[in-house]
C-alpha cells in the first residue's frame, strides 16, 4: 500500500531502485547462513543433484544396455516385463517429483519469510512487519506454492518428452541413412538437436520467471507486504496477477531475470567445470580400487575419493548460494 504509515526514518522516494534491490538481496543472503542451506535444498530438489552428478557418470554403451535388459528385450521388441518395469519406473519418478515439488515449495516459503524479516528489507517493505501466519494458513500457502511450481513443471515435462521423441527419430534416421559419414554419430545428433535444445532452454527460462513472479506475489500477499495493497482475493488470481508482471513491467522483469540467470549460469559452469577437472585428475586412482594392490594404493584411492566428495560438496554449496541470491532477488523485487 503506497500510502501506508511508515516506520520512523523510512524513506519512500529513494533507496528502492534497482541497485538497492540487488544490494539488499545480496546483503541479506550474506548475513543469513540459513538462506544458504535453503538455497542448497531448493537447488538440489529442482534437479541440481542430477546436474552435478553428470560429470562423474559414464553413459552405458549399447552392449551394456543389451546385457542389462537382455530379459526384457527380444527380437520383436519389448516384452511384458519391460512394460511393467517402465510403469514402475514412471510411478517412482512421479512420486519423487511430487516430493521434490513439496520440498522446493517449503524451501521457497521459508526463504521468503527470512528475507522479509531481515531489517535490511525494511526500506522495500515500507517499514511494515510481516503479518503472522498460522499453521493452518501456512500449510495452505505451502500447497498453493507447490501447485504453482507443479503447473510450471508440466510444460517443461511436455517439452522434454517431445525433445526425446525428436532425438529418437534423429538417431533412427542417422543410423539408417547417415547425413555425413565424416562426422561422428554424436556430432551429427548434437548438430541436428541443438536448435530444439536451445528452444527448450529458452522456454524453461521463461517458465521459471513466470513461476517466480507468481509464487512470490502469492507469498508476499499473504504476509501482508504487497506495495500495491492487499492484492487479489484468491490464490489463483494472485498467482496470475504476479505472472502478468512480465507483460506490465517487461524491462524490470527482464533485468531481474537476466541477473538471476547469469548468477546461476556462472555458478553452474564453475561447479561443473571443477567437478570435471577433479574427476579427470583422480579417476585412475579410483579405478585402482578394483585391482589388487598394496595398502598404500588403497589408501591413496580412498583419499582421492574423499577429495572428489569435498569438491562435489563445494560445488553444491556454490550453486546453493547462487540459488539463495536468486530467490532473495525475486523476493526483494516483489516487495518493491
N, C-alpha and C positions, 0 to 999 in steps of 0.2 A: 504494500500500500504506500503510494508515494507521499501521501500527506500524513503518514502515521507519526505519532510522537516519537521523538528520538531521545536516545540517552545523551546526557550532557557531554559536550565536546565532539559529538559525531557530526561529520560534515556530509552533505548530500551532493554538493556541487563538484567536488574533486575527490581524488583517491579511489574512484570507482571505474576508471577506464580500463582499457585492455591490458596496459602494462601493470596496473595494480592487481588485476585478476591473476596474471601469471606470477607476479611476485608473491602474492598472498598464498596462492596454491602451492608454490614451491616451499615457502616458509612453513606452512602447516605440515607438509609431508616431512620436511627436515626435522621438525620438532616433535613429531609423533611417531615413534617406532612401531606402535601398534598398527598404524596405517601401512607400514612396510609389510607386516605379516598378512594383513588383509589383502594387500596387493599380490603377494605370493599365492595366497589361496585363490583369489579371483583369476589370476593368470593361469595357474595350474589347471583348474577345473574347466577353463574355456579352451583347453587344447594345448596349453603351454607345456605340460609334461610330455605329451607326444612329440611336440616340435623339438624339444631339447633332447629327446631320445633318438631322433632320426640320425644325427651324425655318427652314432656308435652302433647303428643297426646295419646288418648286411641283408640285402634283398635276396630272398631264396631263388635259386636257379630253377628253370622249368623241370630239370631232372629231380631235384629235391622235392619240388611240389608234387610231382607224379609219384614219388615214393611215399610221401606223407598221406596223400589221398588215393593211394592205389586201390583201397577197398570201396571208395566212393565214386570212382570214375571208371567207366568202361568204354568199349569201342563205340557204343551208341550214344554216349553222353553220360550225364549224371544218373545215379540210381536213387532209390527211395531214401537210403541212409544219408546221402549227401543233402537231400532236401530237408530232412529232419535236422541235420547239423546246421544248415543255413538258417532254418527257422529259429533254432535255439540261439545261434549267434546274433540274429537280428533282435530277438527278445531281450537278451542280455545287454546288447548295445543300447536298446531303447531305455531299459531301466537305469543303466549307467548314465545316459544322457539326462534322464529325469532328475536323478540325484545331483548331477553336476549343475543343473539349472537352479535347483533349490539352494545349493551351497553358494553358487555365484550370486544369487539374489540376496542371501544372508550377508555375504561379504560386502556387497554394494550398499545395502541398507545401513550396516554398521559404519562403513567408511563415510557415508554422507553425514550420519549423525555426529561422528567425531570431527569432521571438517567444520560443520556449522557451530559446534560447541567451542571451537578454538577461538580465543579472543581476537586473533588476527583477522577473522572473518567479520568482525563487528561492523566495520565500515560498509561492507557489502550487504549485510542483512539489516542495515539501518539501526543498529543498536538493539534490535529486538531479540529476546531469547527464544529458543525453540519451544514449541508447545509440548508439554508432556504427553507421551503416547502410552496408553495402557497396553497390557499384554495381549488382550483380545484384538485390539485395533492394530497392534504391531504384527500379529500373525496374519491378519487380513492383508495388511500392506505388503508383507513379505510375499504372500501368494500372488498379489497383483503384479509386483515387480517381476516375479518368476514368470507370470503369464506373458508379460511384455517381452521378456527375453526369449521365451518359447516361440512367440509369434515372429520374432526376428530370426529365429533359428530355422523355421520351416522353409522359407525361400532359399536359405543357404543350402539346406539338405537337398532341395529340389535341383538347384544348380549343380551341386556335386554329382548327383545321380545322372543328370544329363551329360555332364562332362565325362563321367566314367563310361557311359554308353558311347559317347563320341570317341573316346580313346580306344575303347574296344573295337569299334568299327575301323579306326585308323590302323590298329595292329593287324586286323584281318586283311585289310587292303594291302598293307605294305608287305605282309608275308606272302600273299598270293601274287601280287603284281607290284614289285618294288619300284618306286618312283625314281630312285637314284642309287645305283649299286656302289657308287663311290663314297657314299655317306652311310655310316652305321645305322642300324635299325633305331637305336636310341636317339641318335642325332636327327633322324627323319621324324620321329614321333615328337621330339621337342620342337622342331621347326614347325610342324603342322598344328600342334596343340597350343603353341604359345599365344596366339590371338585369343582363343577361347579362354585360356587360363587368365590372361590379363583382364578380360571382361569380367570373369568371376571375381577376381580380386577387387576390381572397382565396385562391383555390386555389393560385395561383402563390406567394403569400407563405407559405402552409403548406408547400408542397413545398420551397421554399428553406430553411425552417427544418429540415425533415427531412434534407435533403441536407447542410446544415451540421453537424448533430449526428452524422450517420453518418460523414461523411468525417473530422471532427475526431477522433472516437474511434478510427477506423482508424489515423490517422497517429500520434496520441499513444500508442496502444498499442504500435505498432512502434518508437517511440522509447523505450519503457520508462518512461513518465511517468504512467500512469494512477494516480489516487489510490486506486483500489479493487483494485489488484493487477495481474496480467499481462493480465487481460481474457480474452475468449473465444479459443478455439484457432484459429479460422479467420476469414478476412477477411469472408465473408458474415455470420457470427454477430456479429462485432464491429460491422459496419455496422448490422445490425438492432437490436442492443442499444443502440447510440448513438441511433438514431432513436426508440426507445421511451422515451427520456428525456422526450419530450413528454407521455407518459402518467404516468410515475413522478414527474416534477417539473414539473407544468404551470405553476405560478406562476413558478418560477425561469426556465423556458424562455421563458414569455410576456414576462417582464420584459426579458430579453436581446433577444428578437425585436423588441419594441416600440422599444427604444432603437436597435437596429440599423436598423430600417426608418425610424425618424424621422430618423436621421442621413442615410440615403440620400435620403429624400424632400426634406429641406432642401437638400442639395447639388444634386440634380437640378432642383428648382424654381429655385434661384438660377442654375444653369448655363443651363438652357433659357431662362429669362427674360432673362438677359444677352445670349444669342445672338439672341433675337428682337428685342430693343431695338437691338442693334448692326446687325442685318440691315436693319431698317426705316430706320435712320439713314443707311446707306451704299448702299442698293440703287440709288438714282438715279445715284450716282457710278459704280457698276459697269456700269449699263446704258449709260453713255456710251462704254464700250469698243466697243460695237457700232456707234457712229456716228462718222463722220469729224469730227475736231476738231483743235485746236491741241495743241502739246506739253504745255502746262500742264494741259489737261483730261485727257490721257492719264496724266500723272504723278500727278494727283490721284486718278484711278481706281486706279492701282497702289498708292498709299499707303493708300487705303481698303480695298483687298483685303488688304494686309498687316495693317491694324488688325483686320479681321474674322478673319484667321487667328490673330492673337495672342489675341483674345477666345475663339476656339474652343479653342486650346491651353490657355488658362487654365481654361476650363470643364471640359475633360477632366482636368486636374490636380486641380481641386477634387473632382470625382467620384471620381478615383482615390484621393485622400486619405481621403475618406469610406469607400471600399471597403476601404482598408487598415485603418482603425479597426474596421470591422465584422468583418473577418477576425481581427484581434487580439482583439476582444471575445469571439468564439466560442471562440477558442483558450484564452484565459485562463479562461473559464468551464468549459471541459472539464478543464483542469488542476485546477481547484478541486474 
